[in-house]
Amino acid sequence: MKVAAILVALLCAACGNDSSPLNPSGTENTGALHVNVDGTTCAGLGPVVVSIDGTNVGNASPGGNGITKTVSVGEHHVGGRAVQFDYSWTPTIVTVSSAGFTYLLRCA
């Protein structure tokens, strides 16, 4: 019984530790960062791996719904790379407020 209680306590402590790379300080001052891939200029490109602060956060398709992640308020680097083609976006610095921010990856 004591062993189970200790395990539960350890698991709860681990869950409370917010070591998210998108909010490394664990601050409650956060905003939504939405990243989308332009459907017009990137048509036919296929899925894009989206990265925020060097962390791959998921795939987005041109003209699709994009990806939204909760990040700490302040500056973040947003980038991406095509899965099927040799095309990528150099990370761009965006400033996210508590109201959120939307960034559109466009193709040349």
Secondary structure as GFF3:
##gff-version 3
##sequence-region A 1 108
A	DSSP	alpha_helix	2	15	.	.	.	ID=ss1
A	DSSP	beta_strand	30	37	.	.	.	ID=ss2
A	DSSP	beta_strand	48	52	.	.	.	ID=ss3
A	DSSP	beta_strand	55	60	.	.	.	ID=ss4
A	DSSP	beta_strand	67	72	.	.	.	ID=ss5
A	DSSP	beta_strand	74	82	.	.	.	ID=ss6
A	DSSP	beta_strand	88	96	.	.	.	ID=ss7
A	DSSP	beta_strand	101	105	.	.	.	ID=ss8
###
